[in-house]
Amino acid sequence: MMLRSLREQVASHARLLAEAGLVLGTAGNLSARQGDLVAVTPTGARLADLRAEHVTVVDQHGDVVEGSLAPTSELDLHLGVYRRYRAGAVVHTHAPMATALSLVLDELPCVHYQLMELGGTVPVAPYRTFGTTELADAVLDVLEGHTAALMANHGAITFGADLATAATRAQLLEWGCELYWKAAQLGKPRALDRAERADYDRQVTRLRYGVTRELDQRG
């Protein structure tokens, strides 16, 4: 994949996330990796207006190799996810419901089986000042075994093999947060226990759940 295409992907997904209401103004950032290079949104950019030429490309040390704009202040967080989890893309949002729940929860319970794609229960990283190595370290630690986390009094983060996956997980996380909030207005939300989550994993494997296939390939 050419770097131009990677920069275009970052820009187009930034606009999509803005349209979905998951990022507002300049709040939020995303990136995608190609080998040892990372295309990342620049600091202070309005994501709804982002274009490929605005996207900055850095190496694994954070040094700019293409582009004229300084990368996001959360670059250490993005690079840390790539180093530790070998991700292909990272999305960080200040999505309204995810951010709201980050103010009050220690974790988002697995209240629906679709949250299993995020690792089940979604952890909340302790608050640290934005753009610091302390924040990056705190978030990286809680992401172990998960593809998403809430960031206390801050926002949310998801990652995946590519931008489409990471962005879809950001939308799923916001949906799960809203679902939990609505249920909490009625009573204490019921979460899936360990056995129920294990049954879900087995059923996904048995049915190849989520994979489009011909009728004779179901097995």
C-alpha positions in Angstrom: 0.0 0.0 0.0 1.3 3.4 -1.0 1.7 6.0 1.8 -0.7 8.3 -0.1 -3.4 5.6 0.2 -2.7 5.2 3.9 -3.0 8.9 4.5 -6.3 9.0 2.5 -7.7 6.2 4.7 -6.8 8.1 7.9 -8.4 11.3 6.5 -11.6 9.5 5.3 -12.1 7.6 8.6 -11.6 10.8 10.5 -14.4 12.4 8.6 -16.6 9.4 9.1 -16.0 9.4 12.8 -16.8 13.1 13.0 -20.0 12.5 11.0 -21.0 9.8 13.4 -20.5 12.2 16.3 -17.7 10.2 17.9 -15.2 13.1 17.6 -16.0 16.8 17.9 -13.9 19.6 16.5 -10.2 18.8 17.2 -10.9 16.3 20.0 -9.8 12.8 19.1 -7.1 11.2 16.8 -6.5 8.1 14.8 -3.7 6.4 12.9 -2.9 3.5 10.7 0.4 1.5 10.3 2.2 0.3 7.2 5.3 -1.7 8.2 7.4 0.6 10.3 5.6 3.8 9.3 2.4 5.3 10.9 0.0 7.8 9.3 -1.5 9.8 12.0 -3.8 12.8 12.4 -2.1 16.1 13.1 -2.5 18.1 16.3 -5.2 20.7 16.4 -6.9 19.5 13.2 -10.6 19.6 12.7 -11.2 16.0 11.9 -14.5 16.7 10.0 -12.4 18.6 7.4 -9.3 16.4 7.3 -7.7 15.6 3.9 -4.9 13.3 3.0 -2.4 16.1 2.7 -3.0 17.0 6.4 -2.1 13.6 7.6 1.4 13.2 9.0 3.6 10.1 8.6 6.1 9.1 11.3 8.5 6.3 12.0 8.5 4.1 15.0 10.5 6.7 16.9 7.9 9.4 16.2 10.1 11.2 13.7 8.2 12.8 10.8 9.1 11.3 7.4 6.2 12.8 5.4 3.9 15.8 5.9 4.2 19.3 7.1 2.1 19.3 10.3 3.0 18.2 13.8 1.4 14.9 14.8 -1.2 14.5 17.5 -0.1 15.1 21.1 -1.2 11.4 21.8 1.5 10.0 19.4 3.2 8.1 22.3 -0.1 6.3 22.9 -0.5 5.3 19.3 3.0 4.1 18.9 2.8 2.2 22.2 -0.2 0.3 20.9 1.6 -0.6 17.8 4.7 -1.8 19.7 2.9 -3.8 22.3 -0.1 -5.2 20.5 1.1 -5.2 16.8 -2.1 -3.4 15.8 -2.7 -2.1 12.3 -4.8 0.9 13.4 -5.7 3.0 16.5 -8.7 5.2 17.1 -9.0 7.6 20.1 -12.3 9.4 20.6 -14.0 11.7 23.0 -17.3 10.0 22.2 -20.1 11.5 24.4 -21.4 8.3 26.2 -18.0 6.6 26.5 -16.5 9.8 28.0 -19.5 10.1 30.3 -19.2 6.6 31.6 -15.4 7.1 32.1 -16.3 9.6 34.8 -18.2 7.1 36.9 -17.2 3.5 36.1 -14.2 1.4 37.0 -15.1 -0.9 34.1 -17.9 -1.3 31.6 -19.5 -4.7 32.3 -20.1 -7.1 29.4 -23.8 -6.4 29.2 -24.2 -7.7 25.6 -22.4 -10.5 23.8 -21.3 -8.1 21.0 -19.0 -6.5 23.5 -17.0 -9.7 23.4 -15.3 -8.3 20.3 -13.8 -5.7 22.6 -12.6 -8.3 25.1 -15.9 -8.6 27.1 -15.6 -6.3 30.1 -14.1 -3.0 29.0 -11.5 -1.6 31.5 -11.1 2.0 32.5 -7.6 3.4 32.5 -6.8 5.7 35.4 -6.7 9.4 34.7 -3.4 10.9 33.6 -2.7 14.2 31.8 -3.2 14.1 28.1 -0.2 13.7 25.8 2.0 12.2 28.5 4.0 9.0 28.7 2.1 8.4 32.0 -1.2 8.3 30.1 0.2 6.1 27.4 1.6 3.6 30.0 -1.7 3.5 32.0 -3.8 2.9 28.9 -1.4 0.2 27.4 -1.5 -1.7 30.7 -5.3 -2.0 30.9 -5.6 -2.9 27.2 -4.0 -6.3 27.9 -6.6 -8.9 26.6 -8.8 -6.2 25.2 -9.2 -4.2 22.0 -10.8 -1.3 23.7 -10.6 0.8 26.9 -12.2 3.8 28.4 -9.8 6.5 29.7 -11.0 8.1 32.9 -12.3 11.6 32.6 -11.0 11.7 29.0 -12.4 9.4 26.3 -12.0 6.0 24.7 -9.5 4.0 22.6 -9.9 1.1 20.2 -7.5 -0.8 17.9 -7.6 -3.4 15.2 -5.9 -4.9 12.2 -7.0 -2.0 10.1 -8.8 1.3 10.3 -12.2 -0.1 9.3 -12.0 -2.6 12.2 -10.7 0.0 14.7 -13.4 2.5 13.7 -16.2 -0.1 13.9 -15.0 -1.0 17.4 -15.1 2.6 18.4 -18.8 2.7 17.2 -19.5 -0.6 19.0 -18.0 0.8 22.2 -20.1 3.9 22.1 -23.2 1.7 21.4 -22.3 -0.5 24.4 -21.9 2.5 26.6 -25.2 3.9 25.6 -26.9 0.5 26.1 -25.4 0.3 29.6 -26.5 3.8 30.4 -30.1 3.2 29.3 -30.4 0.0 31.2 -29.0 1.6 34.3 -32.0 4.0 34.3 -34.2 1.0 34.8 -32.2 -0.9 37.3 -28.9 -2.7 37.8 -27.7 -3.9 34.4 -27.2 -7.7 34.2 -23.8 -8.7 32.9 -22.8 -11.9 31.2 -20.8 -14.2 33.5 -17.6 -16.1 32.5 -19.5 -19.3 31.5 -21.9 -17.4 29.3 -19.0 -15.6 27.6 -17.2 -18.9 27.1 -20.4 -20.3 25.5 -20.5 -17.3 23.2 -16.9 -18.0 22.0 -17.8 -21.6 21.3 -20.9 -20.7 19.4 -19.0 -18.1 17.3 -16.5 -20.8 16.3 -19.2 -23.4 15.6 -21.4 -21.1 13.4 -18.6 -19.0 12.1 -20.7 -16.1 13.3 -20.3 -12.8 11.5 -18.8 -14.4 8.3 -20.9 -14.2 5.1 -20.9 -17.6 3.4 -22.8 -19.6 0.8 -25.6 -21.8 2.1 -23.7 -25.0 1.6 -20.7 -23.8 3.6 -22.4 -23.6 7.0 -21.3 -27.0 8.2 
